[in-house]
Amino acid sequence: MSKSDMAKLKIKKWLLLDTADLARSFLYF
């Protein structure tokens, strides 16, 4: 695995976590 692939995976993970947090906050309202 190249470094750029690792970075892409990390970014994807962060985006998934961010969207999950957003969805959670929307559901609470």
mmCIF entry with sequence, helices, sheets and N, C-alpha, C, O atoms, coordinates in Angstrom:
data_MODEL
# 
_entry.id   MODEL 
# 
_entity.id                         1 
_entity.type                       polymer 
_entity.pdbx_number_of_molecules   1 
# 
_entity_poly.entity_id                      1 
_entity_poly.type                           'polypeptide(L)' 
_entity_poly.nstd_linkage                   no 
_entity_poly.nstd_monomer                   no 
_entity_poly.pdbx_seq_one_letter_code       MSKSDMAKLKIKKWLLLDTADLARSFLYF 
_entity_poly.pdbx_seq_one_letter_code_can   MSKSDMAKLKIKKWLLLDTADLARSFLYF 
_entity_poly.pdbx_strand_id                 A 
# 
loop_
_entity_poly_seq.entity_id 
_entity_poly_seq.num 
_entity_poly_seq.mon_id 
_entity_poly_seq.hetero 
1 1  MET n 
1 2  SER n 
1 3  LYS n 
1 4  SER n 
1 5  ASP n 
1 6  MET n 
1 7  ALA n 
1 8  LYS n 
1 9  LEU n 
1 10 LYS n 
1 11 ILE n 
1 12 LYS n 
1 13 LYS n 
1 14 TRP n 
1 15 LEU n 
1 16 LEU n 
1 17 LEU n 
1 18 ASP n 
1 19 THR n 
1 20 ALA n 
1 21 ASP n 
1 22 LEU n 
1 23 ALA n 
1 24 ARG n 
1 25 SER n 
1 26 PHE n 
1 27 LEU n 
1 28 TYR n 
1 29 PHE n 
# 
_struct_asym.id          A 
_struct_asym.entity_id   1 
# 
_struct_conf.conf_type_id            HELX_P 
_struct_conf.id                      HELX_P1 
_struct_conf.pdbx_PDB_helix_id       AA1 
_struct_conf.beg_label_comp_id       LYS 
_struct_conf.beg_label_asym_id       A 
_struct_conf.beg_label_seq_id        3 
_struct_conf.pdbx_beg_PDB_ins_code   ? 
_struct_conf.end_label_comp_id       TYR 
_struct_conf.end_label_asym_id       A 
_struct_conf.end_label_seq_id        28 
_struct_conf.pdbx_end_PDB_ins_code   ? 
_struct_conf.beg_auth_comp_id        LYS 
_struct_conf.beg_auth_asym_id        A 
_struct_conf.beg_auth_seq_id         3 
_struct_conf.end_auth_comp_id        TYR 
_struct_conf.end_auth_asym_id        A 
_struct_conf.end_auth_seq_id         28 
_struct_conf.pdbx_PDB_helix_class    1 
_struct_conf.details                 ? 
_struct_conf.pdbx_PDB_helix_length   26 
# 
_struct_conf_type.id          HELX_P 
_struct_conf_type.criteria    ? 
_struct_conf_type.reference   ? 
# 
loop_
_atom_site.group_PDB 
_atom_site.id 
_atom_site.type_symbol 
_atom_site.label_atom_id 
_atom_site.label_alt_id 
_atom_site.label_comp_id 
_atom_site.label_asym_id 
_atom_site.label_entity_id 
_atom_site.label_seq_id 
_atom_site.pdbx_PDB_ins_code 
_atom_site.Cartn_x 
_atom_site.Cartn_y 
_atom_site.Cartn_z 
_atom_site.occupancy 
_atom_site.B_iso_or_equiv 
_atom_site.pdbx_formal_charge 
_atom_site.auth_seq_id 
_atom_site.auth_comp_id 
_atom_site.auth_asym_id 
_atom_site.auth_atom_id 
_atom_site.pdbx_PDB_model_num 
ATOM 1   N N  . MET A 1 1  ? 0.844   -1.207 0.000  1.00 0.00 ? 1  MET A N  1 
ATOM 2   C CA . MET A 1 1  ? 0.000   0.000  0.000  1.00 0.00 ? 1  MET A CA 1 
ATOM 3   C C  . MET A 1 1  ? 0.875   1.251  0.000  1.00 0.00 ? 1  MET A C  1 
ATOM 4   O O  . MET A 1 1  ? 1.830   1.354  0.769  1.00 0.00 ? 1  MET A O  1 
ATOM 5   N N  . SER A 1 2  ? 0.542   2.177  -0.854 1.00 0.00 ? 2  SER A N  1 
ATOM 6   C CA . SER A 1 2  ? 1.334   3.411  -0.913 1.00 0.00 ? 2  SER A CA 1 
ATOM 7   C C  . SER A 1 2  ? 0.833   4.406  0.129  1.00 0.00 ? 2  SER A C  1 
ATOM 8   O O  . SER A 1 2  ? -0.245  4.243  0.700  1.00 0.00 ? 2  SER A O  1 
ATOM 9   N N  . LYS A 1 3  ? 1.633   5.431  0.360  1.00 0.00 ? 3  LYS A N  1 
ATOM 10  C CA . LYS A 1 3  ? 1.262   6.430  1.381  1.00 0.00 ? 3  LYS A CA 1 
ATOM 11  C C  . LYS A 1 3  ? -0.013  7.170  0.972  1.00 0.00 ? 3  LYS A C  1 
ATOM 12  O O  . LYS A 1 3  ? -0.854  7.474  1.818  1.00 0.00 ? 3  LYS A O  1 
ATOM 13  N N  . SER A 1 4  ? -0.155  7.458  -0.321 1.00 0.00 ? 4  SER A N  1 
ATOM 14  C CA . SER A 1 4  ? -1.348  8.187  -0.776 1.00 0.00 ? 4  SER A CA 1 
ATOM 15  C C  . SER A 1 4  ? -2.602  7.356  -0.533 1.00 0.00 ? 4  SER A C  1 
ATOM 16  O O  . SER A 1 4  ? -3.658  7.897  -0.205 1.00 0.00 ? 4  SER A O  1 
ATOM 17  N N  . ASP A 1 5  ? -2.484  6.032  -0.694 1.00 0.00 ? 5  ASP A N  1 
ATOM 18  C CA . ASP A 1 5  ? -3.638  5.164  -0.431 1.00 0.00 ? 5  ASP A CA 1 
ATOM 19  C C  . ASP A 1 5  ? -4.023  5.243  1.040  1.00 0.00 ? 5  ASP A C  1 
ATOM 20  O O  . ASP A 1 5  ? -5.204  5.308  1.379  1.00 0.00 ? 5  ASP A O  1 
ATOM 21  N N  . MET A 1 6  ? -3.014  5.236  1.913  1.00 0.00 ? 6  MET A N  1 
ATOM 22  C CA . MET A 1 6  ? -3.278  5.324  3.350  1.00 0.00 ? 6  MET A CA 1 
ATOM 23  C C  . MET A 1 6  ? -3.975  6.640  3.668  1.00 0.00 ? 6  MET A C  1 
ATOM 24  O O  . MET A 1 6  ? -4.930  6.677  4.444  1.00 0.00 ? 6  MET A O  1 
ATOM 25  N N  . ALA A 1 7  ? -3.485  7.725  3.059  1.00 0.00 ? 7  ALA A N  1 
ATOM 26  C CA . ALA A 1 7  ? -4.077  9.043  3.305  1.00 0.00 ? 7  ALA A CA 1 
ATOM 27  C C  . ALA A 1 7  ? -5.535  9.049  2.848  1.00 0.00 ? 7  ALA A C  1 
ATOM 28  O O  . ALA A 1 7  ? -6.403  9.590  3.533  1.00 0.00 ? 7  ALA A O  1 
ATOM 29  N N  . LYS A 1 8  ? -5.797  8.450  1.699  1.00 0.00 ? 8  LYS A N  1 
ATOM 30  C CA . LYS A 1 8  ? -7.173  8.414  1.186  1.00 0.00 ? 8  LYS A CA 1 
ATOM 31  C C  . LYS A 1 8  ? -8.079  7.654  2.151  1.00 0.00 ? 8  LYS A C  1 
ATOM 32  O O  . LYS A 1 8  ? -9.211  8.064  2.406  1.00 0.00 ? 8  LYS A O  1 
ATOM 33  N N  . LEU A 1 9  ? -7.572  6.544  2.684  1.00 0.00 ? 9  LEU A N  1 
ATOM 34  C CA . LEU A 1 9  ? -8.369  5.759  3.632  1.00 0.00 ? 9  LEU A CA 1 
ATOM 35  C C  . LEU A 1 9  ? -8.656  6.577  4.882  1.00 0.00 ? 9  LEU A C  1 
ATOM 36  O O  . LEU A 1 9  ? -9.769  6.559  5.406  1.00 0.00 ? 9  LEU A O  1 
ATOM 37  N N  . LYS A 1 10 ? -7.642  7.293  5.354  1.00 0.00 ? 10 LYS A N  1 
ATOM 38  C CA . LYS A 1 10 ? -7.817  8.122  6.564  1.00 0.00 ? 10 LYS A CA 1 
ATOM 39  C C  . LYS A 1 10 ? -8.870  9.190  6.315  1.00 0.00 ? 10 LYS A C  1 
ATOM 40  O O  . LYS A 1 10 ? -9.748  9.410  7.150  1.00 0.00 ? 10 LYS A O  1 
ATOM 41  N N  . ILE A 1 11 ? -8.781  9.857  5.159  1.00 0.00 ? 11 ILE A N  1 
ATOM 42  C CA . ILE A 1 11 ? -9.750  10.912 4.824  1.00 0.00 ? 11 ILE A CA 1 
ATOM 43  C C  . ILE A 1 11 ? -11.156 10.323 4.755  1.00 0.00 ? 11 ILE A C  1 
ATOM 44  O O  . ILE A 1 11 ? -12.116 10.916 5.246  1.00 0.00 ? 11 ILE A O  1 
ATOM 45  N N  . LYS A 1 12 ? -11.260 9.141  4.134  1.00 0.00 ? 12 LYS A N  1 
ATOM 46  C CA . LYS A 1 12 ? -12.582 8.499  4.037  1.00 0.00 ? 12 LYS A CA 1 
ATOM 47  C C  . LYS A 1 12 ? -13.130 8.228  5.427  1.00 0.00 ? 12 LYS A C  1 
ATOM 48  O O  . LYS A 1 12 ? -14.313 8.447  5.688  1.00 0.00 ? 12 LYS A O  1 
ATOM 49  N N  . LYS A 1 13 ? -12.260 7.746  6.330  1.00 0.00 ? 13 LYS A N  1 
ATOM 50  C CA . LYS A 1 13 ? -12.692 7.450  7.700  1.00 0.00 ? 13 LYS A CA 1 
ATOM 51  C C  . LYS A 1 13 ? -13.192 8.719  8.376  1.00 0.00 ? 13 LYS A C  1 
ATOM 52  O O  . LYS A 1 13 ? -14.241 8.718  9.021  1.00 0.00 ? 13 LYS A O  1 
ATOM 53  N N  . TRP A 1 14 ? -12.431 9.806  8.224  1.00 0.00 ? 14 TRP A N  1 
ATOM 54  C CA . TRP A 1 14 ? -12.829 11.069 8.852  1.00 0.00 ? 14 TRP A CA 1 
ATOM 55  C C  . TRP A 1 14 ? -14.166 11.547 8.303  1.00 0.00 ? 14 TRP A C  1 
ATOM 56  O O  . TRP A 1 14 ? -15.034 11.994 9.053  1.00 0.00 ? 14 TRP A O  1 
ATOM 57  N N  . LEU A 1 15 ? -14.324 11.446 6.969  1.00 0.00 ? 15 LEU A N  1 
ATOM 58  C CA . LEU A 1 15 ? -15.572 11.895 6.348  1.00 0.00 ? 15 LEU A CA 1 
ATOM 59  C C  . LEU A 1 15 ? -16.745 11.068 6.863  1.00 0.00 ? 15 LEU A C  1 
ATOM 60  O O  . LEU A 1 15 ? -17.818 11.604 7.142  1.00 0.00 ? 15 LEU A O  1 
ATOM 61  N N  . LEU A 1 16 ? -16.534 9.762  6.987  1.00 0.00 ? 16 LEU A N  1 
ATOM 62  C CA . LEU A 1 16 ? -17.610 8.896  7.486  1.00 0.00 ? 16 LEU A CA 1 
ATOM 63  C C  . LEU A 1 16 ? -17.968 9.275  8.918  1.00 0.00 ? 16 LEU A C  1 
ATOM 64  O O  . LEU A 1 16 ? -19.144 9.324  9.276  1.00 0.00 ? 16 LEU A O  1 
ATOM 65  N N  . LEU A 1 17 ? -16.948 9.543  9.738  1.00 0.00 ? 17 LEU A N  1 
ATOM 66  C CA . LEU A 1 17 ? -17.201 9.920  11.134 1.00 0.00 ? 17 LEU A CA 1 
ATOM 67  C C  . LEU A 1 17 ? -17.934 11.254 11.187 1.00 0.00 ? 17 LEU A C  1 
ATOM 68  O O  . LEU A 1 17 ? -18.866 11.426 11.973 1.00 0.00 ? 17 LEU A O  1 
ATOM 69  N N  . ASP A 1 18 ? -17.506 12.205 10.341 1.00 0.00 ? 18 ASP A N  1 
ATOM 70  C CA . ASP A 1 18 ? -18.138 13.526 10.328 1.00 0.00 ? 18 ASP A CA 1 
ATOM 71  C C  . ASP A 1 18 ? -19.606 13.407 9.934  1.00 0.00 ? 18 ASP A C  1 
ATOM 72  O O  . ASP A 1 18 ? -20.474 13.998 10.577 1.00 0.00 ? 18 ASP A O  1 
ATOM 73  N N  . THR A 1 19 ? -19.885 12.640 8.870  1.00 0.00 ? 19 THR A N  1 
ATOM 74  C CA . THR A 1 19 ? -21.273 12.513 8.419  1.00 0.00 ? 19 THR A CA 1 
ATOM 75  C C  . THR A 1 19 ? -22.106 11.796 9.471  1.00 0.00 ? 19 THR A C  1 
ATOM 76  O O  . THR A 1 19 ? -23.284 12.107 9.652  1.00 0.00 ? 19 THR A O  1 
ATOM 77  N N  . ALA A 1 20 ? -21.499 10.832 10.168 1.00 0.00 ? 20 ALA A N  1 
ATOM 78  C CA . ALA A 1 20 ? -22.224 10.116 11.220 1.00 0.00 ? 20 ALA A CA 1 
ATOM 79  C C  . ALA A 1 20 ? -22.578 11.088 12.344 1.00 0.00 ? 20 ALA A C  1 
ATOM 80  O O  . ALA A 1 20 ? -23.689 11.052 12.874 1.00 0.00 ? 20 ALA A O  1 
ATOM 81  N N  . ASP A 1 21 ? -21.634 11.952 12.704 1.00 0.00 ? 21 ASP A N  1 
ATOM 82  C CA . ASP A 1 21 ? -21.895 12.941 13.763 1.00 0.00 ? 21 ASP A CA 1 
ATOM 83  C C  . ASP A 1 21 ? -22.993 13.902 13.323 1.00 0.00 ? 21 ASP A C  1 
ATOM 84  O O  . ASP A 1 21 ? -23.878 14.241 14.108 1.00 0.00 ? 21 ASP A O  1 
ATOM 85  N N  . LEU A 1 22 ? -22.933 14.342 12.061 1.00 0.00 ? 22 LEU A N  1 
ATOM 86  C CA . LEU A 1 22 ? -23.947 15.260 11.542 1.00 0.00 ? 22 LEU A CA 1 
ATOM 87  C C  . LEU A 1 22 ? -25.319 14.597 11.587 1.00 0.00 ? 22 LEU A C  1 
ATOM 88  O O  . LEU A 1 22 ? -26.291 15.195 12.048 1.00 0.00 ? 22 LEU A O  1 
ATOM 89  N N  . ALA A 1 23 ? -25.389 13.365 11.109 1.00 0.00 ? 23 ALA A N  1 
ATOM 90  C CA . ALA A 1 23 ? -26.669 12.646 11.097 1.00 0.00 ? 23 ALA A CA 1 
ATOM 91  C C  . ALA A 1 23 ? -27.197 12.507 12.521 1.00 0.00 ? 23 ALA A C  1 
ATOM 92  O O  . ALA A 1 23 ? -28.391 12.674 12.771 1.00 0.00 ? 23 ALA A O  1 
ATOM 93  N N  . ARG A 1 24 ? -26.297 12.200 13.446 1.00 0.00 ? 24 ARG A N  1 
ATOM 94  C CA . ARG A 1 24 ? -26.699 12.031 14.844 1.00 0.00 ? 24 ARG A CA 1 
ATOM 95  C C  . ARG A 1 24 ? -27.289 13.337 15.377 1.00 0.00 ? 24 ARG A C  1 
ATOM 96  O O  . ARG A 1 24 ? -28.344 13.334 16.012 1.00 0.00 ? 24 ARG A O  1 
ATOM 97  N N  . SER A 1 25 ? -26.607 14.446 15.117 1.00 0.00 ? 25 SER A N  1 
ATOM 98  C CA . SER A 1 25 ? -27.085 15.734 15.635 1.00 0.00 ? 25 SER A CA 1 
ATOM 99  C C  . SER A 1 25 ? -28.423 16.100 14.984 1.00 0.00 ? 25 SER A C  1 
ATOM 100 O O  . SER A 1 25 ? -29.289 16.688 15.631 1.00 0.00 ? 25 SER A O  1 
ATOM 101 N N  . PHE A 1 26 ? -28.589 15.748 13.699 1.00 0.00 ? 26 PHE A N  1 
ATOM 102 C CA . PHE A 1 26 ? -29.861 16.050 13.026 1.00 0.00 ? 26 PHE A CA 1 
ATOM 103 C C  . PHE A 1 26 ? -30.987 15.212 13.635 1.00 0.00 ? 26 PHE A C  1 
ATOM 104 O O  . PHE A 1 26 ? -32.108 15.688 13.814 1.00 0.00 ? 26 PHE A O  1 
ATOM 105 N N  . LEU A 1 27 ? -30.664 13.956 13.949 1.00 0.00 ? 27 LEU A N  1 
ATOM 106 C CA . LEU A 1 27 ? -31.693 13.065 14.506 1.00 0.00 ? 27 LEU A CA 1 
ATOM 107 C C  . LEU A 1 27 ? -32.137 13.552 15.882 1.00 0.00 ? 27 LEU A C  1 
ATOM 108 O O  . LEU A 1 27 ? -33.290 13.361 16.271 1.00 0.00 ? 27 LEU A O  1 
ATOM 109 N N  . TYR A 1 28 ? -31.222 14.180 16.615 1.00 0.00 ? 28 TYR A N  1 
ATOM 110 C CA . TYR A 1 28 ? -31.567 14.626 17.968 1.00 0.00 ? 28 TYR A CA 1 
ATOM 111 C C  . TYR A 1 28 ? -32.484 15.843 17.945 1.00 0.00 ? 28 TYR A C  1 
ATOM 112 O O  . TYR A 1 28 ? -33.204 16.100 18.910 1.00 0.00 ? 28 TYR A O  1 
ATOM 113 N N  . PHE A 1 29 ? -32.455 16.593 16.843 1.00 0.00 ? 29 PHE A N  1 
ATOM 114 C CA . PHE A 1 29 ? -33.263 17.822 16.810 1.00 0.00 ? 29 PHE A CA 1 
ATOM 115 C C  . PHE A 1 29 ? -34.727 17.528 16.503 1.00 0.00 ? 29 PHE A C  1 
ATOM 116 O O  . PHE A 1 29 ? -35.541 18.450 16.438 1.00 0.00 ? 29 PHE A O  1 
# 
